[in-house]
């Protein structure tokens, strides 16, 4: 099972398209976000993500993929926010 931490940029399939967001909380107990009830436990956590609009959503680790490929600094093309952030830091260092 994939494990993620708060602050990770992730993507997932949503209604036939790719969605992406940032993990803001890892839930180990059942709860609710944006009117959606989720079941979670210590062995089966739910990752609470914030999308660009500020809305929260919850998914299992199996439904998520990280924006960075394992052991690589190359970002997936649909995780532009993370790429843009890295580019901004590089530009600032070069100035």
C-alpha positions as CSV (number, residue, x, y, z in Angstrom):
1,X,0.0,0.0,0.0
2,X,1.2,3.5,-0.9
3,X,1.9,5.8,2.0
4,X,1.9,9.6,1.8
5,X,2.5,12.4,4.3
6,X,1.1,15.8,4.9
7,X,2.3,18.2,2.3
8,X,2.7,15.6,-0.5
9,X,1.4,16.6,-3.9
10,X,-0.7,13.8,-5.3
11,X,-3.0,13.0,-8.2
12,X,-6.0,10.6,-8.7
13,X,-8.6,9.7,-11.2
14,X,-11.8,11.7,-10.8
15,X,-14.8,11.2,-13.1
16,X,-12.6,10.1,-16.0
17,X,-10.1,12.9,-15.6
18,X,-7.0,13.5,-13.5
19,X,-7.3,15.6,-10.4
20,X,-4.5,16.8,-8.2
21,X,-4.1,18.4,-4.8
22,X,-2.0,18.5,-1.6
23,X,-2.4,16.2,1.4
24,X,-3.5,18.3,4.4
25,X,-4.3,15.5,6.9
26,X,-4.0,11.8,7.3
27,X,-7.2,10.4,8.9
28,X,-7.0,7.3,11.1
29,X,-10.6,7.5,12.2
30,X,-13.9,7.8,10.3
31,X,-15.1,11.3,9.5
32,X,-16.6,13.6,7.0
33,X,-15.2,16.1,4.4
34,X,-17.3,18.3,2.1
35,X,-20.4,16.3,3.0
36,X,-18.8,13.0,2.2
37,X,-18.5,10.4,4.9
38,X,-15.4,8.2,4.9
39,X,-14.4,5.1,6.9
40,X,-10.8,5.1,8.1
41,X,-8.7,3.2,10.7
42,X,-5.1,3.0,11.8
43,X,-4.5,0.2,9.3
44,X,-6.6,1.8,6.5
45,X,-6.1,5.6,6.7
46,X,-7.8,8.1,4.4
47,X,-5.8,10.9,2.9
48,X,-7.5,14.3,3.1
49,X,-6.5,16.5,0.1
50,X,-7.1,20.2,-0.7
51,X,-7.7,20.9,-4.4
52,X,-6.9,24.2,-6.1
53,X,-10.4,25.6,-5.4
54,X,-9.9,25.0,-1.6
55,X,-12.4,22.1,-1.5
56,X,-11.4,19.0,0.6
57,X,-11.7,15.4,-0.6
58,X,-10.7,12.0,1.0
59,X,-9.2,9.0,-0.7
60,X,-7.4,5.7,0.1
61,X,-3.7,5.4,-0.5
62,X,-4.4,3.0,-3.4
63,X,-6.3,5.6,-5.3
64,X,-3.5,8.1,-5.1
65,X,-0.3,8.5,-7.0
66,X,2.5,10.9,-6.1
67,X,3.4,13.7,-8.4
68,X,7.1,12.8,-8.3
69,X,8.2,9.5,-9.7
70,X,9.9,7.3,-7.1
71,X,13.7,8.0,-6.8
72,X,13.4,10.8,-9.5
73,X,13.2,14.5,-9.6
74,X,11.1,14.4,-12.8
75,X,7.5,15.5,-12.1
76,X,4.5,14.0,-13.8
77,X,3.1,16.4,-16.5
78,X,-0.2,17.0,-14.7
79,X,1.4,18.1,-11.5
80,X,2.4,21.5,-12.8
81,X,2.0,23.3,-9.5
82,X,4.8,21.3,-8.0
83,X,7.0,21.9,-11.1
84,X,6.2,25.6,-11.1
85,X,7.2,25.8,-7.4
86,X,10.5,24.1,-8.1
87,X,11.2,26.3,-11.0
88,X,10.5,29.4,-8.9
89,X,13.1,28.3,-6.3
90,X,15.7,27.6,-9.0
91,X,15.1,31.1,-10.6
92,X,15.5,32.7,-7.2
93,X,18.7,30.9,-6.5
94,X,20.1,31.9,-9.9
95,X,19.4,35.7,-9.3
